Amino acid sequence: MAYKIEKSACVNCGTCEPDCPVGAISEVDNARVIDEATCISCGTCVGVCPTSAISEA
């Protein structure tokens, strides 16, 4: 199961992006998004998000 970023909680700090081992996180329209097709559901991004904006989809 892929993870998702809650846009209302995300401050677009980018902390999660470099920690993703498969590069599934990118910036689109001034917000971070997770590509569900690329995400391997490792949860690394959840642990580094300072606003707890990432959860299981």
C-alpha positions as CSV (number, residue, x, y, z in Angstrom):
1,M,0.0,0.0,0.0
2,A,1.4,3.4,-1.0
3,Y,1.7,6.4,1.2
4,K,0.1,9.8,0.6
5,I,0.8,13.4,1.6
6,E,-2.0,15.4,3.1
7,K,-1.8,18.7,1.3
8,S,-3.4,20.7,4.1
9,A,-0.8,19.5,6.6
10,C,2.3,19.6,4.3
11,V,4.4,22.7,4.5
12,N,6.4,21.7,1.4
13,C,9.7,21.7,3.4
14,G,11.1,18.9,1.2
15,T,12.5,16.9,4.1
16,C,10.9,13.7,2.9
17,E,12.1,13.8,-0.7
18,P,15.8,13.0,-0.3
19,D,15.0,10.2,2.2
20,C,12.8,8.2,-0.2
21,P,14.9,5.2,-1.4
22,V,13.1,5.0,-4.8
23,G,12.6,8.7,-5.6
24,A,8.8,8.5,-5.4
25,I,8.4,12.0,-3.9
26,S,8.5,15.1,-6.0
27,E,7.2,18.7,-6.0
28,V,4.2,19.5,-8.1
29,D,2.5,22.8,-8.0
30,N,4.3,23.9,-4.8
31,A,3.4,20.8,-2.9
32,R,5.1,17.4,-2.3
33,V,3.4,14.4,-3.8
34,I,4.1,10.6,-3.7
35,D,3.9,8.6,-7.0
36,E,1.9,5.6,-5.9
37,A,3.3,3.5,-8.8
38,T,6.8,4.1,-7.6
39,C,6.3,4.0,-3.8
40,I,7.4,0.7,-2.2
41,S,5.6,1.4,1.1
42,C,8.7,1.4,3.2
43,G,7.5,4.2,5.5
44,T,10.8,6.1,5.6
45,C,9.0,9.4,4.7
46,V,6.6,9.1,7.6
47,G,9.5,9.1,10.1
48,V,11.1,12.2,8.8
49,C,8.0,14.4,8.1
50,P,8.0,17.2,10.7
51,T,4.3,17.9,10.4
52,S,3.0,14.3,10.3
53,A,1.5,15.0,6.9
54,I,2.3,11.5,5.4
55,S,0.1,8.4,6.0
56,E,-0.9,5.2,4.4
57,A,-3.1,5.7,1.4
